Amino acid sequence: MILRLAWRNLWRHPRRTLLTILAIGFASAVLVFFKGLQSSSYDTSINASIRLLSGHLQIQMPGYNDNPEIRLSFHPTDDLVQKLRAIPRVVDATARSMGFAILSSESRSYGAQIMGVEPAHEGNLSTVAGVVREGRYLSDDQAHEIVIGRTMAKNLHIAVGDDLTLLGQGRDGSLAATVLPVVGIFETGSMDLDRHLAQMPIGSFDDIFSMNGEIHAIAVALLSRDDIPAVSAAAAPLAPSAATILGWEQLLPGIKESIELDMAGGWLFYISLILIVLCTILNTFLMSILERTKEFAVMLALGSQPRTIIGLILTECTFLTIIGLLLGIIGGSCVILYFGVHGFTVPGSEALAKVWNLPTAVYTKLTLQSITMAPLIILICTLIAVLYPTLRIRKLEPVEGMRG
Amino acid sequence: MQTILLLFQLALRNLRRNRRRTFLTVFAISAGLWSSLGIACIARGLSTQMALNAINNLTGHLQVHAKGYLLDPSVDSSMDAPSDAFIRELTAPSITAWSTRVRVPGVVMSERETKGVSLVGIDPAQEKGLSFIGNAAIEGSQLSGPTDKGIVMGRKLAELLRTGLGKRVVLMSEGRDGKVRDRGFRIIGIFDADLESSERSFVFIGRATAQEMLDLGSQVSEVAVRSNDRFELEEARSILNRVFTQHDVQDWTTLEPLAVAVTKIQNGFLFLWSIIVLIMIAFGLVNTMFMAIFERTREFGLFQALGMKPSSILFQVLFESALLLVVGGLVGNLLSFGTVALFRDGIDLSHFAAGTSQLQVSRIFYPTMLLRDWAVANSVILVISLASAFYPARRASKLEVLEALGR
């Protein structure tokens, strides 16, 4: 009965009700879409960064992540990497070594980060192998060759087929020197990698840098970020006891914190919008309560309990708010789905994408959290705010109320 | 005049009659204004800081290079230092500071580590007021002049190299003849910079020392110039074009596209945000005004029966909205100015140090109120409030007298 009364009451003032529903609907659509866009953007950047080079987790010596010294290496037991590949949810695992060297062409010299990789597996860990624009990627573990980034190739004035002299310091302090042919030039789109990274087969790296069979890291790619805890637990007993297992958040603290920074900023928007929409809703509800004092008084005089009236008012408010929120959720979801297909791009963001290693288009995904969080907050705040004037009904004196 | 005063008083009385509703509406308007303006200030603060960081990061307002340096920033693309005749031109009032530098890629080796860096040969006196190194906080001491034999490096780099003040490092770079030159330097100073990337990438030595080490004679890699306004560079640019006819002259917007890109994107976003806030306020205001009119239908009917013109009713309602607007606007503006004043010493983002380093923004920024943003935010609120009040006001003035009295 209360439900029918509440519904009828809402439509006594159609324009007011409609305007309020539209206001709530608009606000929640905006919030739902922004939240969806935000989550999808974060997801996309994290996955893109993981896929670029670091992988989901890595096994390293403690301290190596903060300060990559060539001496902080470890010896992988013979089938460690194979065992890691066998863990469920693992896409691939690969060994890596790293060192700094000066690469010289005929006319130029530049410092570079040299990374020793397993060519057969590296492609599953990082996109570098897949973006070789000229020449080819590395062939096998022992090959005597090198691939470099497009910017570095430009700076060194060399092309595929030319030789580079490598000059660095080995693990034992001895000179690391050799001449390597450039077999491929890659272009990841990341300014940093294209300028500073060079990759060579890990067997040759071991020779040249006197690694003696030791490596610096095992990088592991998983099916999803959610698998990291389970796989870390499974990998822990297999890894050398002194080694430590690092997840993407420790490998890419910059990404993690820049996302946190952005989220903090995002809260400013959400709170402002929620505050403004609350004012609008409250005005409507208050009006509808206060103008019906006489009506409530009559109902009380005829024998209704105060709590029936309170229930009635709260039901009206809930109806109104929920209709508006549902409208907003549907609207926001439609926009999310639209951009899920067409991709959301911010005009002018290409320059940023290059520097921050981000893809330019975000394909927004619908998640339960993004479509329910804001509407839920609005609903709860609304009900709390409406509670005070509603409870005052209990103090209403029927006779006085009817007179007013 | 009498009528207007009367209408004004009526409007005021109406607002006072329904305090709660007045309060809520004023709150909505001021919250809307505060959030538009506040968010704009924060956004501008960030992008301004990015631009300033980019400019201070050795870029300056304008740079001159030999043609080809930008594609190949090495010792081969050096240029002649400006002659005395040119130096006189460079002392024009629109150019507040200028310097010449050697800037080439190099490698620095400590006892433990080796890192690739940008080797910069400077005259520290020229860098004052031009780039960050001229005014940086330096532990130890700054280079004494272009002939100083020491090296000054960033704190982050010193950490990565596991070295410190007073220790020696070896600098290697390619000389004019294509051969790699190396020379030992003692670290005489360690600087802290706003951007971690500055601390990691740059090592500073005396310009003359660099020229000698690399066999450059009197040549340099670049001339950096600072004008008095980073947005008004035409005069400075034309001077430079006249002085350096065979060279590339570029300004910071071309050399550091990131800061510019961020500003552009911000403009778009802030505009979108104002529209959203505007729509929300419009909804609220229209609803409120209709409610206010509805409960006074009888009163309006009475006024009209007693001879008040419909246009007066219209104005009365508009005055009510105007009052709400003025108070809401005032409160909103006060809150905004207050927020900017509160954060006058900057907002510290050190908690997100790795994040700011990733995004290449500095760890501290200052919310900035630009006249343009203030004008836009206030006019948007003004226009939308008056527009939303207009329709209800018109309806009020068109009420049928008898019908209204009957309510």
Interface residues (C-beta under 8 A of the other chain):
Chain A: H13 R15 R16 L19 T20 L22 A23 F26 A27 V30 N67 E69 F100 I102 S104 S107 R108 S109 Y110 G111 A112 K154 N155 H157 G168 Q169 H196 P253 G254 I255 K256 E257 S258 I259 E260 L261 G265 L268 F269 S272 L273 L275 I276 V277 C279 T280 L282 N283 T284 L286 M287 E291 V346 P347 G348 S349 E350 A351 L352 V355 W356
Chain B: R20 R21 L24 T25 F27 A28 A31 G32 W34 S35 G38 I39 I42 L71 D72 S74 D76 P105 G106 V107 R112 E113 T114 K115 G116 V117 E159 L160 R162 M172 E174 G178 V180 P257 L258 V260 A261 V262 K264 I265 G268 F269 W273 I276 V277 I279 M280 I281 F283 G284 V286 N287 T288 F290 M291 F294 E295 L349 F352 A353 A354 G355 T356 S357 Q358 L359 Q360
